[in-house]
Amino acid sequence: TETVQGLEDVSTYPNLLAELVKRGWTDAELRGLAGENVLRVLTRAETVASRLRKARPASTKTIEQLDRRITP
């Protein structure tokens, strides 16, 4: 996984947005990047979750069971 230097995590987003303002991004474009993108992703995740709930029952496995590595 590659990380852009200076954008290692979400704490640096204000710096990103400030730079985009300097480059002429509009408020609408910034809203799209900062908030509306997140809302779009969450809405899509809810749609997929709803479809999966109808297709199969919820898993009862624990994280430890799911993360167990099986070696041959």
C-alpha positions as a printed NumPy array, in Angstrom:
array([[  0.   ,   0.   ,   0.   ],
       [  1.328,   3.403,  -0.914],
       [  0.732,   6.511,   1.164],
       [  1.127,  10.018,  -0.164],
       [  3.688,  11.888,   1.912],
       [  1.854,  14.408,   4.067],
       [ -1.456,  12.518,   3.796],
       [ -0.717,   9.587,   6.073],
       [ -4.125,   9.692,   7.784],
       [ -7.311,  11.725,   8.107],
       [ -5.701,  14.188,  10.522],
       [ -3.991,  15.752,   7.505],
       [ -7.219,  16.367,   5.544],
       [ -7.402,  20.032,   6.589],
       [ -4.008,  20.535,   4.925],
       [ -5.27 ,  18.803,   1.785],
       [ -8.401,  20.936,   1.658],
       [ -6.395,  24.12 ,   2.238],
       [ -4.113,  23.219,  -0.662],
       [ -7.086,  22.53 ,  -2.923],
       [ -8.554,  25.939,  -2.024],
       [ -5.246,  27.509,  -3.056],
       [ -5.543,  25.659,  -6.357],
       [ -8.971,  27.103,  -7.034],
       [-11.359,  24.345,  -5.968],
       [-14.888,  25.606,  -5.358],
       [-16.898,  25.066,  -2.171],
       [-19.093,  22.601,  -4.053],
       [-16.066,  20.595,  -5.188],
       [-14.643,  20.56 ,  -1.671],
       [-18.01 ,  19.407,  -0.253],
       [-18.054,  16.637,  -2.816],
       [-14.614,  15.45 ,  -1.817],
       [-14.912,  15.898,   1.932],
       [-18.473,  14.918,   2.686],
       [-20.584,  13.808,  -0.191],
       [-18.101,  11.121,  -1.196],
       [-18.324,   9.641,   2.296],
       [-22.117,   9.756,   2.246],
       [-22.178,   8.066,  -1.163],
       [-19.934,   5.256,   0.104],
       [-21.971,   4.772,   3.29 ],
       [-25.218,   4.683,   1.32 ],
       [-23.764,   2.047,  -0.993],
       [-22.501,   0.017,   1.983],
       [-26.005,   0.046,   3.492],
       [-27.453,  -1.172,   0.187],
       [-24.967,  -4.047,   0.021],
       [-25.555,  -4.92 ,   3.695],
       [-29.302,  -5.063,   3.121],
       [-28.856,  -7.339,   0.121],
       [-26.5  ,  -9.642,   2.053],
       [-28.893,  -9.862,   5.034],
       [-31.553, -11.18 ,   2.665],
       [-29.162, -13.64 ,   1.002],
       [-27.696, -15.319,   4.104],
       [-27.914, -15.239,   7.883],
       [-25.489, -13.212,   9.966],
       [-22.235, -14.893,  10.873],
       [-21.771, -16.064,  14.463],
       [-18.003, -16.417,  14.137],
       [-15.673, -14.364,  16.293],
       [-12.901, -12.176,  14.95 ],
       [-10.398, -14.704,  16.279],
       [-12.067, -17.474,  14.274],
       [-12.152, -15.37 ,  11.124],
       [ -8.543, -14.209,  11.475],
       [ -7.127, -17.671,  12.182],
       [ -4.431, -18.499,   9.689],
       [ -4.416, -22.07 ,   8.441],
       [ -1.018, -23.37 ,   7.386],
       [ -0.721, -26.431,   5.155]])
